[in-house]
Amino acid sequence: VKIKKGQANPSYLKSPLTGINGDITFSREGLDWKNLTFNYRNDLLNSNARIISYKEPQIILILSSKLYSLNADLKTTGNNIKINSFKGFLKNTSFNITGDIDTSDKDNPLFRLNLDITADPKDLEAELPDKFADLINKLRLEGLFNITGDLIAHPGNLRSWGLNLNVASAQLHFLDYRLEDLAMDIEQADKLLKVKNLTATAYNGKITLNMLSNLAVSDPPFNMQINAANIDLAKLK
């Protein structure tokens, strides 16, 4: 099948795919394409893919451009999608994700993921759903985050997420403040959110913090223990 100047508008992307050009080859075993190109946000991407088996497909996908890269290997078995590999970069953000997705509830799938991500909030703001992008914008986040650990989540229900993450940033700006050498552990289970062992350097001083918040109620209360030592108040903006 030859595609010329095709278009697609997947619901999970904020912008459509345009100028799709390439050949897709079908067989009894599956389908594949090589060097199929398309435009996404004024960036030209090249893609290669192979789908093995129509009944329980294995999907191998490679995308590349100046701004984007993706290598993915996914295997479907019944209601389970095994993520053997999902890695690449988005501008200044890089990611390496494995795990699986339980699609028994088609409207509310369960993601069980192992994450290794270096994230630039500005990149994520442009691509994430609006409620996440709005939060990044309100906090005026700048800097690179290194995020490793595990996530278990129904994406539509943040309060029920399970998290066990390590987060670090060499330099972070939020609101009108600046932190350096930030490190912390984030845990969430049974609608209890814990920020543990947060340490950071700020304005020639040191900050340590631990926090617990109960997400089971509509306006979550929190208990915070914070210590700030040797902060140079004259340097606060």
Disulfide bonds with the S-S distance in Angstrom:
none
